[in-house]
Amino acid sequence: MSDTVLPPAAVESRERPRRWGEGLSLRWRQHAGILGALALFFVLYLFYQVSHPRGLTGQILIQNANEVFALALVSMAQTVPVLMAGLDLSVGAVMTLVGCIASHLIDGSPGEIALGIAACITAGAACGFANGCVVVYGRIQPIIATLATSAIYMGIALILRPTPGGRVHEDLSWAVTSDLREFAATFDLFDDGEASWLQPFAWIPVPLILLALIILLIWVPFIRSVTGRTVYAIGSSESAAYMSGLPINRAKLAAFTLAGLFAGLGGLFLALQTSSGNADIPQAGAYTLNSIAAVVIGGTSLLGGTGSAVGSMIGAMVLRTISFNFRIFDVAPLLQPLFEGLVLLAAVSLGGLKLLRLKNKLEVFR
């Protein structure tokens, strides 16, 4: 009796569910870090809201969003060099420097404010580009290069602001640190009162909208470009990326420039939030260390090649939510770094378990 030969369509129909299941499993493994961080954030934030004496209100949500924004941007800045298996120890210093510049320039007429914002963004990107030049052309490890440049950036910040001070435009400061309703009212965007289409979204804090825009307009186009894919390839195997003919140096320069841009945006917002500039060295160091913690919690591998700025943003939200819970339960401020360090250690240890299970460490990049 001869074997029955199935037509191609029947074979394809049998193979399709298996392929679909394999694709779903692959997507789950690729995004497991982000999904785990997101689940942890929801649990911690729900616990915070249940424990808060005032519950969930618009003002509390705005306050939380304002506190998350700067750390989220600095964590996104840290993500890019980490994807190339490096660390950028200057992100906190770049944020601080741009904040000091903003305290000098973000005031006056609308034209002057626009030029000041452009100067702040340019300054952040320029600092990142300088880091990239030192790494690429100086052939110095990123962690060493950025440790040196961070001291330079903090020195410039101290020259600009030896003592805390300065001011930024009050209306702009209020608008970007409030909800969408206040933003529209501050700049008189609607002559006949609040538009009907705005009402369902009027409660959303402006910082959350800005984060979404930065992800959609900057991060997504970057990772879909050849340069962005090269950054991931460098983190997986720089020698393989080089042998494939990918633009290694260009990708490194672009990655550090993007990191400086993100850190600069964080510093610009911090200046608008505080309405002043402050060359605070401990604060810059704390933001840098917390950015590394947020990157790890968000599922980005310190070995490079895997991860996303979106996950780092969620990791920053997790860290800030831990701080929110400390306030509710009146935990001593000196104990907060201890708990944050334990969270970071746990996240790094969980990531390391993957390596311990591998016989061939090259399998981590599959």
N, C-alpha and C positions, 0 to 999 in steps of 0.2 A: 504494500500500500504506500503510495507516494505521499510525501509531505505536502500539506496544503500551502500554497503560496498566496499570501495576502496581498491585495493591491496596495500601491503606495499610499493612498488616502487613508486606508485602515491602519497601516503602520504608523502614519503621522498622527492619527487620532489617539493611538495607544501611547505614543511617546510624549504627546503634549502635556498630560497631567504630571508626568515625571519631571519634565523640563520645568514646568511651572513651579513644582515643589522645590526643585533644586535652586531655581532663581530666587524664590522667596527665602529659602534658607541662607543663600548668599547675601541677600539684602539685609537680613536680620543680623548676620555676623558683621557686616560692614557698619551698621548703624547701632550696634548693641551698646556702645559706649554712650552715645547721645541719648538713646532711649532710657538707659539706666540712670543717667544724670537727670533727665527730665522727670522720671518717676520719683527720684530722691527729692528733687525740688518741690514737686507737688505735695509730697508727704510732709516735708518740713514747713512749707508755707501754710498748708492747711492747719497743721498743729499750731503755728504761730497765730493764725487768724482766730482759731477756736479759743486760744488762751488769752488773746488780747482783750482787755476790759471793754474797749469800744467796738470790737468787732471789725468787720470790713467796711470801711468808709472811703469816700473818694479822696479825702485828704491823706489818709494813711497810705493808700495806693500810690498817690503822687510822691509822697515822701520816700517810700520804698523804691520807686522807679528812679528818683533822683540819686539815691545812694548807690544804686546798682550801675548806673550808666558809665561812670568813669572807669570803674574796675572792669566792666564788660569790654570797653574799648581797649584798655591796656591788655586784657587777656587775649583779645583778638589779635592785638599787635604781637604778643608773645607766640601765638600759634604759628605764624608764618615761618620764623626761623626754626621752631621746633619741628615743623614738617620736614625740614632739611637736616634733622638730627643735630641741631644747634640750639643754643640759648642766647637770648638777648637781655643782658643785664642793664641795659640803658633805657628800657621803656618807661620806667618810673621817672628817670631824670628828664627824658624828652617831654613827658607829660607836664612835669613841674616847670621846665623852661618855657614851654608854650603858654602855660597859665600865667607866668610872669610877663611874657610879651603881651598877652591879651589884656592884662591890667593896665598897660600903657596905651593900647591902641583901640580897644573896643569902646569907643565913646565918640560923641559929637554928632555930626550930620549923618543921614543915611549913607551917603557916599563914603564918608570917612569910616563908618562902621563896616561897610562892605570891604573896603580896602584892608582894614584891620583884620577881618576874618580871613581874607585871602592871604595876608602876610603870616598869620598864625598857622594856617594849613600848610603853606609853603615851607615855613620854618620846621614843622614836624617832619615833612617829607624830606627836606634837605638833611636833617639830622640822620634819618634812616639811610639816605643815599650815602652819606659820609661813612656810616657804619659798613655799608656794603663795599665801598671802595677799599676800606682798610682790610676787610676780610678777603676780598677777591684779589686785589693787586698787592696787598701786603702779605697775603698768604698766612694770615694769623687765624687761629681758632676763634670762632665767634664769641665764645664766653670770655676769652681774654681781651679781644678787641673791644667788645662792648663794655667790659669792666673799665677800660681806660677811657673810652669816650664818655661814659656816664659821669666820670669825675669832671671832664671838661664841660659838659652841659650843665652840671650843677654849679660849677664855678661861674659860668656865664649868667645863670639864673640868680646867683647871689650878687653879682655885679648889678643886675637890673633891679633886684629887690633885696637889698641888704636887710631890710625889715619888712614885715608884712604891710601891705598897703595898696594904693591904687584904687581905681574904680572902673566899673563897666557900665554900659548903658542900662538904666534901671528897667525901662520897658522891655527891652530884649531879654534881660535876665529873668524878669517875671514871666514873660511869655513862654520861654523854653523850659521853665521849671514848673509849669502848671499843666492843666489839662487842655484839651483841644478847644473847649468853649472859651476859656480865658485867653488862649492864643488868638482866636478869631476876634474877640472883643478888644484886645489890646491894640491890634493893628487895624481895627475897623474894616474887617474884610467884608462885612455885610451891612449895607446902608439901611435896610429895612428890618433890622433885628436878626435874630438867629435863624439861619436857613433850616427848612424842614428836614433836608437830607442830613444835616449835621447832628440833629438831636440824638439819634441812636449811638453816635460815636463821640458825643461831646465829653463823656466822662473819661476817655482814654488819655492817660498822661502823655504829654508831648515827648518825653525821653524814650518811651517805648516805640512811638512812631518813628523817631529818628533812628533808633536801632534797626528797625525793620527796613528803613530806606537805605541805610548803610550796607546792610546785608544784600539787599536786592540790587543796588546800583554800583556797589564796589566789589563786594566779595564774590558774588555769583558770576559776574563777567570775568573776574580774575581767574577763578578755578576752571572756567570753561575755555580759557585761552590756552595757547600752546605754552606760554610762559608759566601759567598756573599748573598745567600738567607736568611740566618739567620740574617744578618745585617738588611735587610728590615723587617723581622719578629719582631726584637727587636723594631724597630721604630714604628711598627703598634701596638704591645702590647707585652711588655717584659714578663709579667706574662703568657700570652698564649704561647709565644715561649718557656718559661721554662717548662710549663706543657706538651708541645709537645715533650720534650726531646731533644731540639736543643742545640748545644754547645754554650751557651751564652758567657761564659768567653773567649773561644777561638775566637769567632767572634769579640768580643770587642778588644782583643789584636791585631788581624789581621787588624781590621779596623783602629785603631790608627797607627799601623805600616805602613799601606798603605798610610795614610795621611802624615806621616813623609817622606815616600819615594817620594810622589808627591811634597811636599814642598822642599825637598832636590834637586830634579831635577830642580825645578824652581830657586833655589839659585845657582846651578851649571851653568845654562844658563845665569843668571844675571851676574855672574862673567866673563863668556866668552864674554858677550855683552859689559861690561864696561872695561874689561881687568884689573880688580883690585878687591880688596875687601874693604868693607866699613861697619862697625858696626853702621849703621844709625838707631837709635831708632825710630824717627818719620816715616821713610820710612817703617820699619817693622810694625808699628801700622797702617799705611795707607793701606798696603797690606792686613793686617788681616781684617780691616773693609770693604775694597772693596771686599774681598773674600766672606764675608757674603752677601753683596749686590748682587754680581754676582750669588750666589747660589739661592737667592730669585727670581731674574729676570729670571733665567734659569728654573724656575718651580718646584724647590725642596721645599717641605713643611718643615717649621721649626718645625712642629709637628712630623716629622719623618715618615718613611715608604714609601714615594713616592718621586721620583726624579731620577736624573741621573747625572753623572759627565759630560756627553756630554752637557746637558742643562746648567750646570755651566760654561763650557767652552764658550758656546755661550753667556751667561750672561756677562762673562768677555769681550768678543768682543764688546758687546753693550756698556759697560762702557768706554772702550778705544775709541770707535767711538765717543762717546759724547765728550771726551777730544780732539779728532782730530777736531771736528767741532768748539770747543772753539778756537783753534789756528787759524782756517781760519777766524773767525769773530772777532779775537783779544779781546776775553772776558778776563777780569782781572783774573789772577790766583787765587786770593782770593775768587772769586765767584764760582769757580769750585766745591769745596766741598758742597756749598749750592745747586747747581743743582743736584749733585750726591745724596745728601741726599733726595731731593725731589723725585728723581727717585726711590730710595729705599723705601721711605714712600709710594709711589703710588703702588709699587709692593707688599709690605706687606699688604696694605689695600685691594688690589684686591684679594689676597689670603685669607684674613680674611672674605670677603663677603660670601665665601662658608660656613664658620662656622655659620654665622648669619642666613643663610637660613635653617639650620638644626634644627629639633626638638630633635633628638637624635644624639649627637656628635660622637657616635660610627660609624655612617653611613659614616663619612669622610674616613674610612679605607676600605670601600667596593669597 
